[in-house]
Amino acid sequence: MAEVVGPRLYSCCNCRNQVALHDDVISKSFQGKNGRAFLFSHAMNIMVGPKEDRQLMTGLHTVADVYCCDCQEVLGWKYEWAYEETQKYKEGKFILEKPKIIKENW
């Protein structure tokens, strides 16, 4: 009998709450506060904090930190607004930092 395997996903490193699907990864070549980070088109089971302007490596952006909805661990941020035209593709997308997430169902 074949083993039923669910979708590959990422969970909070602290409480294992499921926060993103592997299929929603856009890029694995981003830099977060704590090292490598992934850009996702969607995230789930998170809370979005207040918006603030932040100077990042690619310029000024309006971002909001994202937190695990179970344990409130800061996982990364959401791009709300990009001031530079070349960065507009990030708007509405999520950065989840690799040290803050773990792989599930791999």
N, C-alpha and C positions, 0 to 999 in steps of 0.2 A: 504494500500500500504506500502510495506517495505521501510525503510529508507536506502538509499545507503550510506555506510560508507567506507571510504578509508582505506588504511593501517595505522596501528599505527606507529607513527614516532616521532622524536624529532626535535625541532626547536631551533634556537638561542634565548636566553632569552631576548636579547636586541631588535631585530627587527622581530622575528618570522620567519625568513628564515629557510626553511626545510633543516636540515643538516644530518639526519641519520634515517634509518628505524629500528624499534624495532626488526625485524627479523634478523638484522645484529649484535645484541648484542651477544658477546661471553661470557662476564663475567661482573658482577656488583660489584665485590669485589676488585676493584683497588683503589688506593689512588692518588689523584691529588694534585696540589699546594693548592687548596682551599677546600679540603675535599674529599668526596667520588667521584669516577669516574668510568666510564664504558669503557670496551674494546670493540671496534667495528671492524668487518671485513672490512667494507666500510664506507665512509662518502661522502657527496655530498654538492655542493654549498659552498665549502671552498677554501681557498688559503693556500698553504704550504709555510712556511718561510724557511730561510736558515738552513742547517744542522749544528748541534753542538753536541759535546760530553757533556753528562750530567750524573752526578752521581745520580742515583735514588735508591730507597729502595732495589731494586733487583740487583744492580750492575751498571756498566758503560754501557751506551747505546749511540748510535748516534741517535738523535731525531731532529725533526723540528716542531716548533710551528704551529698550524693550526688556521686559522682565518675565521670568517664568511665572505663570499665574498660580502655581502651587506653592513655591518656596521663595518667590520674589528675588531670585538670583538674577543679576544683570547679565544678559546673554549677548547683547550687542546694541544695535540701533536701527531705526527706520529712517530712510531718507524721505523727508517731506518735500524739500525744495532744493533745487540746484541753481545757483546763481549763474553758472557758466553754461552756455548752450551745449557744449560737448559733454556735459555731465547730466543732462536732462533724463537720460535713459535710466538713471538710478532712482528717480522719483517714485515713491510708493513701494520701493523694494526694501529688503531687510538684510542687514549684516549680522551674521551670527559668528561669534568668535570660536575658533576651533578648540581652544582649551576649555570652553564653557559647554560644549556639546559632546555627546558620545553617539556612536553608531549603534543601531538596533536592527535586527533581522538581516545581517550580512552573512 
